[in-house]
Amino acid sequence: MAPFPGSGLAKGLAVTLRTMTRKSVTEQYPDVQPDLPPRTRGVIGLFEENCTVCMLCARECPDWCIYIDSHKETVPAAAPGGRERSRNVLDRFAIDFSLCMYCGICIEVCPFDALFWSPEFEYAETDIHELTHERDKLREWMWTVPAPPALDPGAEEPKEIAAARKTAEKLAATAEAAPREGDE
C-alpha cells in the first residue's frame, strides 16, 4: 500500500508535538554541580611514581600533544661486585589539552598504569597557551580518579591475589607448626 501524500509531514509534526508537551529539564550548572557517572572522562591524571619514561604514550598519541623530557641517571650496584645501571628520570611531562582529542590511547598503551582518566572537567582558561598542563597539575588531578569498580560477586578471584593468598596461608601454617614442634 502506498503512503498517502503528506504522511511524512504528519509524522514530523507528531514528533514535534510529543517533544513540545514533555517537561524540559534544565541543569543549573554553575550553581549546581552535575551528577556525573563514576567513570566520566574529564582530564588525564598522571601517577608519576609509575612513569618509567618509556615514551609509549607520546609516540602513540595521534595529536602529538604529550611532551616528555627526561635524563639518564646512574644507579649504583645493588650488590657488591654488581654493575651500575642507568635509569630514566622524568624531568617534564605535559599534556596540551588544546590539542588533545580525549581518545584515551595514551592511557590504554601505558604498560605501567601511570595515566588515568579523572572526572575533573572544569579547567577552562582564557588563553589557549595555558591549556598545556605540566606534571604538577596532572598529579593534582590524579587524586580525583575514582577507585575501579568492584569485581562481580560471582567472578573468579584474580590469579595474582589467589597466589598471594595461598603463599600467606602457607607461611601462616608454617609459623603455626613451628611453635608446636618446640613444645614437645
Order of alpha helices (4+ residues) and beta strands (2+ residues): alpha-beta-alpha-beta-beta-alpha-beta-beta-alpha-alpha
